[in-house]
């Protein structure tokens, strides 16, 4: 379960319309360790066209497509974060973790910007209570 402004979020219907993803904070309650990240709600993948779908392009001029783009719902409902410490906690004691949505984003670019903004404002690379060890793969806590 996700929390957003003390409201429980269980499925896509609980989210605002047109949302692409969100920035979140996962907290390990016993230690107070936190992780700031982003999560997309849907993924786009190329899928090969079936024989029946290919027949629809029969008789048309030009090159026939071989793939189509399909949207899939992501694993956002069960996702806690990409940090190894968080992943270990999920396996051992998921009830000790809380997940909070900080802000929603309408586009992929906005989602990346908001994640970086939160990480810089909260000084996740400087504050030892945060598990983040880099921002955008360009700024590392070991370099500070």
Residue pairs with C-beta under 8 A, 6 or more apart in sequence:
1 8
1 9
1 10
1 99
2 8
2 9
2 10
2 24
2 76
2 77
2 99
2 100
2 101
3 9
3 98
3 99
3 100
3 101
4 22
4 100
4 101
7 14
8 14
9 15
9 101
10 77
11 77
12 41
12 73
15 41
15 104
16 104
18 106
19 41
19 104
19 105
19 106
20 40
20 41
20 42
20 105
20 106
20 107
20 108
20 110
20 111
21 38
21 39
21 40
21 41
21 76
21 104
21 105
21 108
21 111
22 38
22 39
22 41
22 101
22 102
22 103
22 104
22 105
22 111
23 36
23 37
23 38
23 101
23 102
23 103
23 105
23 111
23 114
23 115
23 118
24 36
24 37
24 38
24 39
24 81
24 99
24 100
24 101
24 102
25 34
25 35
25 36
25 99
25 100
25 102
26 34
26 35
26 37
26 80
26 81
26 83
26 86
26 97
26 98
26 99
26 100
27 33
27 34
27 35
27 97
27 98
27 100
28 34
28 85
28 86
28 89
28 96
28 97
29 96
29 97
29 98
30 96
32 129
33 85
33 129
33 130
33 131
34 129
34 130
34 131
35 81
35 83
35 85
35 86
35 130
35 131
35 132
36 102
36 115
36 118
36 119
36 122
36 124
36 130
36 132
37 81
37 82
37 83
37 115
37 132
38 105
38 111
38 112
38 114
38 115
39 74
39 76
39 79
40 74
40 76
40 108
40 111
41 73
41 74
41 76
42 71
42 72
42 73
42 74
43 71
43 72
43 74
44 69
44 70
44 71
44 72
45 69
45 70
45 72
46 67
46 68
46 69
46 70
47 67
47 68
47 69
47 70
48 66
48 67
49 65
49 66
49 67
49 68
53 68
54 64
57 64
57 65
80 86
80 87
80 89
80 90
80 94
80 97
80 99
81 87
83 131
83 132
85 131
86 97
86 131
89 96
89 97
90 97
102 118
103 114
103 118
105 111
105 113
105 114
112 136
116 135
116 136
119 125
119 132
119 135
120 135
122 130
123 130
124 130
124 132
124 135
125 132
125 133
125 134
125 135
125 139
125 140
125 141
125 144
126 141
126 144
132 141
133 140
133 141
133 142
134 140
134 141
